[in-house]
Amino acid sequence: MAIVYKIFPQEKMSLALDVYGITAIATPAIGPTLGGLIIEKIDWKLILLYLF
């Protein structure tokens, strides 16, 4: 959040903090759900594709 305060100008601060807050709240819900769908429907090896 300190980086957001440093980078964005004062007049765009509310929008930047809104986007930061939405992603901070949505990520813990979307991540495990998407991981579960990948493992169940596609293939678990797809997760390792982005590691290498």
C-alpha positions as CSV (number, residue, x, y, z in Angstrom):
1,M,0.0,0.0,0.0
2,A,2.9,2.3,0.6
3,I,3.9,1.9,-3.0
4,V,0.4,2.9,-4.1
5,Y,0.7,6.1,-2.1
6,K,4.2,6.8,-3.6
7,I,3.3,6.2,-7.2
8,F,-0.2,7.6,-7.7
9,P,-1.0,11.4,-7.5
10,Q,-3.4,12.6,-4.9
11,E,-6.3,13.1,-7.3
12,K,-6.2,9.5,-8.4
13,M,-5.6,8.0,-4.9
14,S,-9.1,6.9,-4.2
15,L,-9.3,4.9,-7.5
16,A,-5.9,3.3,-6.8
17,L,-6.9,2.3,-3.3
18,D,-10.2,0.9,-4.5
19,V,-8.5,-1.3,-7.1
20,Y,-5.9,-2.4,-4.5
21,G,-8.7,-3.3,-2.0
22,I,-10.8,-5.2,-4.5
23,T,-7.9,-7.4,-5.6
24,A,-6.8,-7.9,-2.0
25,I,-10.3,-9.2,-1.1
26,A,-11.0,-11.2,-4.3
27,T,-7.6,-13.0,-4.6
28,P,-8.1,-15.4,-1.7
29,A,-11.5,-16.4,-3.0
30,I,-10.5,-16.7,-6.7
31,G,-7.1,-18.4,-6.3
32,P,-8.2,-21.7,-4.6
33,T,-11.3,-21.9,-6.7
34,L,-9.4,-21.5,-9.9
35,G,-6.8,-24.0,-8.7
36,G,-9.5,-26.5,-7.9
37,L,-11.1,-26.2,-11.3
38,I,-7.7,-26.7,-13.0
39,I,-7.0,-29.8,-11.0
40,E,-10.5,-31.3,-11.4
41,K,-11.3,-30.4,-15.0
42,I,-8.1,-29.9,-16.9
43,D,-4.8,-31.4,-15.5
44,W,-2.8,-30.7,-12.5
45,K,0.4,-30.5,-14.6
46,L,-0.9,-27.2,-16.0
47,I,-0.1,-25.5,-12.7
48,L,3.5,-26.5,-13.1
49,L,3.6,-25.0,-16.6
50,Y,4.1,-21.5,-15.2
51,L,6.8,-22.5,-12.8
52,F,9.3,-23.4,-15.5
